[in-house]
Amino acid sequence: MNILFSKRGQGIIKWIWAVIAILIILSMVFTYSGGIQLFL
């Protein structure tokens, strides 16, 4: 649990949350816009 309280650990956690948030936003965009139509 020590990594959660270190400076480097907090930075890693912020990056992980940013990636998760981006994936959720992209999945919402795909589901509401029909997804594949954006690329074709």
Secondary structure as UniProt FT lines:
FT   HELIX           2..5
FT   HELIX           7..33
FT   HELIX           35..38
//
